Amino acid sequence: MPLKTNRIESIDILRGIVMVIMALDHVRDYFHYGSFFSDPTNLETTTPFLFFTRFITHYCAPVFVFLAGTSAFLYGSKKTKPELFKFLLTRGIWLVFLEIAVNNFIWWFDINYGFVVLQVIWAIGLSMVILSFLIFLPKQVLIAIGFTIILGHNLLDTILLKGERIGAVLWYILHQGSQITTDSNRLIGIYYPILPWVGVIILGYSFGLFYVKNFSASIRKKWLLIMGLTAITLFFIIRGSNVYGDLVPWTIQDTSTKTILSFFNVSKYPPSLSYLLITLGPALLFLYGIETVKNKFTDFFLVFGRVPLFYYFLHVFVIHVLAIIGILIFDGNWQDMILTAEAFQNANLINYGYSLMVVYMVWAGVIILLYFPSKKYMVYKATNKDKWWLSYL
């Protein structure tokens, strides 16, 4: 019997697909040859298959952040502005806490928290906190702020600070990104500087206007098509000009294949204008095409899209545990998978890893394994809407 819900299926399907793709990147992190010490987009060492495996997962973070904004708008459409402000502020703070306390533990299994990494959950949390104050602005002003950040933040790329003074650390958090060492020798990696992500969540929030009740489906699809095609066209124009829009210009390589890879090797940390155009553009076209589609394929991904936070933490934990089991099977030292800062500095895992074929097999197994608890939790959430705390999980 279908669950009764007011959720928009096309949005949940898209979110579910990027959540599944995200697991591929994380399985690669834990299982591929040299993954802890090499860059899969390094043109000197990568292969087209490896590059694609990394590139396809670029869609995850921007779509996840964008749809977090959309979900906030739809949630707020049934609430007052003060109620939405309270929800965004408290949920944002909660996500920052989860990133630091929970996500770092399941990623590293280091009870001493010697290596604290601030990633996408942190970025969403801080972006929600900022959005909670911005929702009181007129919609036109909010949209203008979002576009200004997305289109203009690469102008700040030349501002590079060093050291661990408070001003430098704030700039790392805002736009540059870096690693800092605390007095207790704890290493903190700020890998998701938040300014461009704030722009993404603002535009995602504004995008929710297309999905309010009684909004014309034909007009929505028309705009999805226009916006998606415009973003992709702008990507090729801006990236092709090689003047603005990314930290790293593309270059002519010794083979056509590597030149193409160079062209699509856009910057994620922080997400460049080119990166956001080539990820969000196709996502909008996907929403255009999937709106009226319903079959077993969409039902499968719908499950993951409706329990994103639950799935996120569960999949990282499961992948990490499987990596430990893999080491044990091949008589390795399982303690090498306790990923302290020292483990990276001493390169204990420099020769660790499996082929990409194994990575894809493990990925498929993880998705099948997590489908069942995710579906059970989805049903639980849908049948217990009176429990306010579920909106935070």
N, C-alpha and C positions, 0 to 999 in steps of 0.2 A: 504494500500500500504506500503510495507516494506521500512524503512528508509535506505538511502544509507549511508554507513559508512565504514571506514577502521578499526574500532575497532575490537579486537579479542574477539569473543563471549564467548569462554570458560573461559577466564580470567574475563570477566564481570559477567558471571553466578556465578562463584565461589565467587567473591566479593559480589554479590547480596545476595547469601545465607548466608554469614557470617554477612552481615548487618542486615538481617532479624533475625538471631539467636541472634545478639547483643541486639536487642530490647527486647528479652526475659529476658536477664540479667538486663536490666534497668527497665523493668516492675517489676521484682522481687525486685529490690532495693526500689521502691516506694510503692509496694503493699503488699509484704509478711509479715507475722507476725514477728515482731522483727528485720526486715531486717537492720534497721539503727544501731543496736547494737549487732548483732551476725554474726558469720562467717558460711556460708553454708557448708564449708569444715571442720568444727570442728567435729572430729569423736565422741566427747562426746555428741554432741547435734544434729547432722544432721541425716537425713534418706537417704537411697539409692536414692530415687526420688529427694530429694532436692539436694543431692550431684551431681547427674547427671545433674540437671537443671543448676547448676553452672559450672560443668566441660565442658559441651558441648559448653558453651560460651567462653571457653579458646581459641577456634580456631579463635576468631574474631580478636583480636589485632595483633597476629603474621601474619596472612594472610593479614590483612589490610595493615600493614607496608611493608611486603614482596612485595605485588602487587603494592604498591606505588612506590617502587624501579623499578619494572618491567615497570610500566607505564612511569616513568621518562626516562628509556632507550628507549622505543618505541617512546616517544615524541622527544627525542634527535636524533633518527635515521633520522629524517627529518630536523634537525637543525645543525648548526655548534656548536662546543664545547663552544665557548664564549656565544652563544645564549642560550644553555642549562644551562650553569653556571649562567647566569643572571636569567633565569626562576626558577631554583632550589633555588637560594639564595633569590629572592624576594618572591617566594611562601612559602618558609620555614619561613621567617620572618612574612609573612601574617598569616600563620597558628598559630604561637606562639601568635600573637596578638589576633586572634579569640579565642584561648583557654582561654586567660586571660580575655578578655573583654566580649565576647559573651557566650562562653560555661559555664563559671562560673555563669553568671547571670541566664541562663535558667535552670541550675541544681539547683540553690539555691533560686532564686528570691530575693536575698538580694542586694538592691541597694547600700549598704555600702561596699560590697565586704569584709565582715569580715572574710570569709573563702575562700581562693583561693586555688584551687586544680589543679595541673599540671598533666594532664592525657594523653591519647593517641594522641590527636591532637597536643599537645605540643611536644610529643616525635617524631612524624612524622615531625613536623616543624623543630626542631633542627637537626634531622637526615638528612633532606634535605639540610639544610645549610652546614653541614659537608660534605655531599655527593657532593655538588656543587664544592668543592675544590678537592675532590678525583677523579673526573671523568677524570682529566688530566693524571692520572697514567696509565701505561700499564694495560691491562685487566687482565693479569696473576697476577700482583702485587695486583690489587684490589680484585681479588678473594681470594688470599692468606690472605689479611688483614681481609676479611669477615669471612673466616673459622677460622682464629686465634682468633678473638674476640668471635665467637660463642662457639668454643671448649674450649677456655681457660679462659673466664671471671670468671668462678666459682672459679678459683684460688685466686680471690680477695675477696672472701666471708668472710675471717677471718679478713679483715681490717675494723674495726668498729670505727668510730669517733663519738664524742659527742660535744654538744655545738653549738654555732652559729657564730664561727669565720669563716672568709672567706674561709679558707682551708677546713673546715668541710662542709660548704655549697656547695662548688664546688664538694666535694666527694659525697655528697647526690645526686647532680644532675647527676654525672657521673655513680655511681654504687650502692651506699648504699640505698638511699631513706630515707626520714625522714619527720618530721614536724618542722617548725621553726616559731617563733613569732617575728614580727617586732616591732619597737619602738611604733607604733600606735596600738599595740595589735592585729594586723591582723595575723591570722593563715594561714600559707602557707604549703600545703601538697605536697611534692615532691614524688609522688607515681609511676612515670614512669622514673626511672633513665635511662639515654639514651645510655650508652655504648653498652649493648647487642642489643638494637634496631638499633643502627648504623650498627652493624654486620648484622642484618636481612635485612635492606634496601640495604646494599651493595650487599648481595647475591641476593636479589630480582632484583637489577639493572643488575647484571651480568647474571641472569636468562633470561633477555630479549633477549639475544643472540639466544635463541631457537625459538624466535618468529619473527625474522627479515624476510623480504620478501624473498621468494624462499628457505627458510630453509626447508629441507626435513621433511615432517610430520611423516614419518615412523621412522626416526632417532630421532625426538623430542619425540615421544611416547615411544620409546625404553628407552631413558634417563629418561623420567618422571617415568617410571616403576622402573628402576634401583634405581634412587634417592629416590623415595618414599619408596620402600621396604627396602633400606639400612637404611634410617632414622628410620623407625619403628623397625627394627632389632637392631640397635644401642641403641634405647631407652630401649628395654627389657634387653640388655646386661649391659648397664651402670646403669640403675635403679636397675636391679636385683643384681648387685655387691654391691650396697649400700655404695660405697667408695667415689665416686665423681659424680658431675653433678647436685646436688640439695642442697639447704640450709637445707632441712629437710629430713633425712633418713626415709624410711618406716619401720614400725615395725609390729611384729606379734601381732594381737589383739585377743580379747576373742571370736570372731566369724570369720568365713572365709570371710563373706561379708565385715566386717570392715577391715580385712587385705587387701583385694583387694582394698578397698577405700583408705587405707593408701598408697598402692603401686602407685596408680594413683593421689595421692594428691601432685602434683608437684607445685613448687613455681613460681608465676607470677611476684612478685615484689622484685627484678628484675627477668625477665624471665630466668629460669635456662636452662642449656643445655638439661636436660630431658624434660622440658616443651616445648622447641622449637622443639625437635625431634618428640614428639608425636602429635604435632599440625601441623607442616609443612609437615611431612611425609605423613599423610593421605590427606592433601591438594594437594600434588603433584600427588598422586594416583587418586584423584578426577579429576584433569585436564587431566590425562591419559584417564580416562573413559568417560569424557563428551565431548571430542573434536569434535566428529562428531554427537552429539545428538542435535536435535532441535525439540521441541514440545511445547505445551502450558505451561508445567511445567517450561522449561528453559526460555521461553519468559517472564514469570511472574517475575522470579528472575533477568532477564536481566535488567529490568527497574530500580531496586534498585542499581544494580551494575554500572550503567552508570551515576548515580547522587549521589555518596556516600556522599559528603560533605553537599549538600543540604538536603539529607535524614537524615544525622546524627543530624544536629541541629534541624530540624523539629520534629524528633521523640522524642528527649529529651524534647522539649517544650510541645508537645502534651501529653506525659506521665505525666509530672509534673502537667499540667492543669487538666488532668483526676483524678490525685490523690487528688487535691483540691476539685474537684466536688464530689468525693467519700466521703471525710470527711464531706462535707456539707450535702449530702444525709443522712448520719447517725448522724446528729446533733453534729458533732465535731467542733473543733475550726480550721477554715481554716488557721489561721495565724500560726499554728504549722508547716505548709508546707512551710513557709518562713524559709529556713534552714540556719540560722546563726550559727556561732561557738557556741554561747550560747545555741542554741536549742539542740546541741549534748551534751554539757556539763551538761545541766539540765535534759537530757533524757525525754523531753516532749513526745516523740513518743515511749516510751519503750513498751507500751501495744497496739500500733497501728498495724494494718495489717489484711490481709485476707488469706484464704487458698491458697495452690498452685493451686488448681483447678480454683479459681478466677484469679490468676496470668496468667494462660494459656489462659483463656477466654479473658482477657483484652489484652493480647499479640496478639491474633488472630484479635481482633477488631482493634487494632492500625495498624497492617500490612494492613488490608483491607482498612482502612481509608486513609493511606498514599500512597497507590498504585496509586490513581488517580492524586494527585498533582505531585507525582514523575514522572509519565508517561508524564504528560503535560510538565514538565520541561525538561525531556529527549528529547521530540520532539522539544522543543524550542532550546535546545543546538545544536541538530543535524541540524536544519535548519537555524542556525545563526552562522556558524563557523567563519564568518568574524569578529565577536566580540571578541577581544583578551581577555577581562576581564572575559569571561566565563570559561577560563581555570583555573581561580583562584577560581571558585565556583563549 
